[in-house]
Amino acid sequence: MIDGKKHSPLSKHVAASYSMKIVLIVTLILAVWKREWIWVLGCIVGILIGFIPSLLKHDLKITLPWSIELLIAGILALNMGGILLNAYSTIPGYAGITQFFTSILNSFIALVIIFILDQYWDGLKMDKYAMAFVVVISTMASSVILEFIKWFHIFGRKSDTVEQVLASLFVSTIAGIIMALIGVNLIKKGKFEGMTEDLGKQVDSTIIKRMKK
């Protein structure tokens, strides 16, 4: 039982990492079949980064938490189904689901960044409720940027009407609020520190301490 608990985080990280790689490989095959060359290029870059982690670790010494990798894999899979398999057109509400989980990822990353800076950088000290507020605002801002990206048909379905834009922004705001509430609860229980500890130490040693010199 003890050994199982010790290896559990590593197993989750490996599973999440390989999930993202599998999604990228499947997406690459579909993108070549559909002749979506921007997606082909993006998948090749992603696969190279995923399968040559030693280069990244040597230069940056930063690895993502397994939960973020799993979210990225899920969102890539959703967007792959939407664009390459036309799910945006054939499945009602599919675009909203993709928008929701994309915003969850954005808000989660924002919370991780703010929390790590608060823990390791002397220039930022923030209450957990202030963190939650910044996370919601950041999610809303990122959703506006995402609406512009959609016009290039690279990610998500393009909003054709003002109502669709407002609906996307509303979904993103709800996702940001949900993630902020979850984050505050995790911080209160001390679980969020454990989730971000490895990444925080890596950022501290490779970026923050170098900035202080």
ZIJOFEN-V224428 format. One record per residue. N is the residue number from 1. RES is the residue in one small letter. SS is DSSP state (~ for helix, > for strand, _ for the rest). OMEGA is omega in whole degrees, -180 to 180 (NA if undefined). Layout:
BEGIN
n=N res=RES ss=SS omega=OMEGA
n=N res=RES ss=SS omega=OMEGA
END
This chain:
BEGIN
n=1 res=m ss=_ omega=-178
n=2 res=i ss=~ omega=180
n=3 res=d ss=~ omega=-180
n=4 res=g ss=~ omega=180
n=5 res=k ss=~ omega=-179
n=6 res=k ss=~ omega=-176
n=7 res=h ss=~ omega=-176
n=8 res=s ss=~ omega=180
n=9 res=p ss=~ omega=180
n=10 res=l ss=~ omega=180
n=11 res=s ss=~ omega=179
n=12 res=k ss=~ omega=-180
n=13 res=h ss=~ omega=180
n=14 res=v ss=~ omega=-180
n=15 res=a ss=~ omega=179
n=16 res=a ss=~ omega=-180
n=17 res=s ss=~ omega=-180
n=18 res=y ss=~ omega=176
n=19 res=s ss=~ omega=180
n=20 res=m ss=~ omega=180
n=21 res=k ss=~ omega=179
n=22 res=i ss=~ omega=178
n=23 res=v ss=~ omega=180
n=24 res=l ss=~ omega=-180
n=25 res=i ss=~ omega=178
n=26 res=v ss=~ omega=179
n=27 res=t ss=~ omega=178
n=28 res=l ss=~ omega=180
n=29 res=i ss=~ omega=180
n=30 res=l ss=~ omega=-179
n=31 res=a ss=~ omega=177
n=32 res=v ss=~ omega=180
n=33 res=w ss=~ omega=-179
n=34 res=k ss=~ omega=-178
n=35 res=r ss=_ omega=174
n=36 res=e ss=_ omega=-168
n=37 res=w ss=~ omega=175
n=38 res=i ss=~ omega=177
n=39 res=w ss=~ omega=179
n=40 res=v ss=~ omega=180
n=41 res=l ss=~ omega=-180
n=42 res=g ss=~ omega=180
n=43 res=c ss=~ omega=179
n=44 res=i ss=~ omega=178
n=45 res=v ss=~ omega=180
n=46 res=g ss=~ omega=180
n=47 res=i ss=~ omega=179
n=48 res=l ss=~ omega=179
n=49 res=i ss=~ omega=-178
n=50 res=g ss=~ omega=-175
n=51 res=f ss=~ omega=175
n=52 res=i ss=_ omega=-178
n=53 res=p ss=~ omega=-178
n=54 res=s ss=~ omega=179
n=55 res=l ss=~ omega=179
n=56 res=l ss=~ omega=-178
n=57 res=k ss=~ omega=-180
n=58 res=h ss=~ omega=-175
n=59 res=d ss=~ omega=-172
n=60 res=l ss=_ omega=-178
n=61 res=k ss=_ omega=-180
n=62 res=i ss=_ omega=175
n=63 res=t ss=_ omega=-177
n=64 res=l ss=_ omega=173
n=65 res=p ss=_ omega=-176
n=66 res=w ss=~ omega=-178
n=67 res=s ss=~ omega=178
n=68 res=i ss=~ omega=178
n=69 res=e ss=~ omega=-180
n=70 res=l ss=~ omega=177
n=71 res=l ss=~ omega=179
n=72 res=i ss=~ omega=179
n=73 res=a ss=~ omega=180
n=74 res=g ss=~ omega=-180
n=75 res=i ss=~ omega=175
n=76 res=l ss=~ omega=180
n=77 res=a ss=~ omega=179
n=78 res=l ss=~ omega=-179
n=79 res=n ss=~ omega=175
n=80 res=m ss=~ omega=179
n=81 res=g ss=~ omega=-179
n=82 res=g ss=~ omega=-175
n=83 res=i ss=~ omega=-174
n=84 res=l ss=_ omega=180
n=85 res=l ss=_ omega=175
n=86 res=n ss=_ omega=-180
n=87 res=a ss=~ omega=178
n=88 res=y ss=~ omega=-177
n=89 res=s ss=~ omega=-172
n=90 res=t ss=~ omega=-177
n=91 res=i ss=_ omega=179
n=92 res=p ss=_ omega=177
n=93 res=g ss=_ omega=-178
n=94 res=y ss=~ omega=-180
n=95 res=a ss=~ omega=179
n=96 res=g ss=~ omega=178
n=97 res=i ss=~ omega=179
n=98 res=t ss=~ omega=178
n=99 res=q ss=~ omega=-178
n=100 res=f ss=~ omega=-177
n=101 res=f ss=~ omega=174
n=102 res=t ss=~ omega=179
n=103 res=s ss=~ omega=175
n=104 res=i ss=~ omega=179
n=105 res=l ss=~ omega=-180
n=106 res=n ss=~ omega=-179
n=107 res=s ss=~ omega=178
n=108 res=f ss=~ omega=178
n=109 res=i ss=~ omega=178
n=110 res=a ss=~ omega=180
n=111 res=l ss=~ omega=179
n=112 res=v ss=~ omega=-179
n=113 res=i ss=~ omega=-179
n=114 res=i ss=~ omega=-178
n=115 res=f ss=~ omega=180
n=116 res=i ss=~ omega=178
n=117 res=l ss=~ omega=179
n=118 res=d ss=~ omega=-177
n=119 res=q ss=~ omega=-169
n=120 res=y ss=~ omega=-176
n=121 res=w ss=_ omega=-179
n=122 res=d ss=_ omega=-177
n=123 res=g ss=_ omega=-180
n=124 res=l ss=_ omega=172
n=125 res=k ss=_ omega=-171
n=126 res=m ss=_ omega=175
n=127 res=d ss=_ omega=-177
n=128 res=k ss=~ omega=179
n=129 res=y ss=~ omega=174
n=130 res=a ss=~ omega=175
n=131 res=m ss=~ omega=-179
n=132 res=a ss=~ omega=179
n=133 res=f ss=~ omega=180
n=134 res=v ss=~ omega=179
n=135 res=v ss=~ omega=180
n=136 res=v ss=~ omega=-180
n=137 res=i ss=~ omega=180
n=138 res=s ss=~ omega=179
n=139 res=t ss=~ omega=177
n=140 res=m ss=~ omega=180
n=141 res=a ss=~ omega=-179
n=142 res=s ss=~ omega=179
n=143 res=s ss=~ omega=176
n=144 res=v ss=~ omega=178
n=145 res=i ss=~ omega=180
n=146 res=l ss=~ omega=178
n=147 res=e ss=~ omega=176
n=148 res=f ss=~ omega=180
n=149 res=i ss=~ omega=-178
n=150 res=k ss=~ omega=-178
n=151 res=w ss=_ omega=180
n=152 res=f ss=_ omega=177
n=153 res=h ss=_ omega=177
n=154 res=i ss=_ omega=-178
n=155 res=f ss=_ omega=176
n=156 res=g ss=_ omega=179
n=157 res=r ss=_ omega=-179
n=158 res=k ss=_ omega=176
n=159 res=s ss=_ omega=-176
n=160 res=d ss=_ omega=-178
n=161 res=t ss=_ omega=177
n=162 res=v ss=~ omega=180
n=163 res=e ss=~ omega=179
n=164 res=q ss=~ omega=178
n=165 res=v ss=~ omega=180
n=166 res=l ss=~ omega=178
n=167 res=a ss=~ omega=178
n=168 res=s ss=~ omega=179
n=169 res=l ss=~ omega=178
n=170 res=f ss=~ omega=178
n=171 res=v ss=~ omega=180
n=172 res=s ss=~ omega=179
n=173 res=t ss=~ omega=178
n=174 res=i ss=~ omega=178
n=175 res=a ss=~ omega=179
n=176 res=g ss=~ omega=179
n=177 res=i ss=~ omega=180
n=178 res=i ss=~ omega=-180
n=179 res=m ss=~ omega=178
n=180 res=a ss=~ omega=179
n=181 res=l ss=~ omega=177
n=182 res=i ss=~ omega=-180
n=183 res=g ss=~ omega=178
n=184 res=v ss=~ omega=179
n=185 res=n ss=~ omega=179
n=186 res=l ss=~ omega=178
n=187 res=i ss=~ omega=178
n=188 res=k ss=~ omega=-177
n=189 res=k ss=~ omega=180
n=190 res=g ss=_ omega=-178
n=191 res=k ss=~ omega=-176
n=192 res=f ss=~ omega=178
n=193 res=e ss=~ omega=178
n=194 res=g ss=~ omega=180
n=195 res=m ss=~ omega=-174
n=196 res=t ss=~ omega=-174
n=197 res=e ss=~ omega=-177
n=198 res=d ss=~ omega=179
n=199 res=l ss=~ omega=180
n=200 res=g ss=~ omega=179
n=201 res=k ss=~ omega=179
n=202 res=q ss=~ omega=178
n=203 res=v ss=~ omega=180
n=204 res=d ss=~ omega=-176
n=205 res=s ss=~ omega=-175
n=206 res=t ss=~ omega=-175
n=207 res=i ss=~ omega=-172
n=208 res=i ss=~ omega=-179
n=209 res=k ss=~ omega=177
n=210 res=r ss=~ omega=179
n=211 res=m ss=~ omega=-178
n=212 res=k ss=~ omega=-177
n=213 res=k ss=_ omega=NA
END
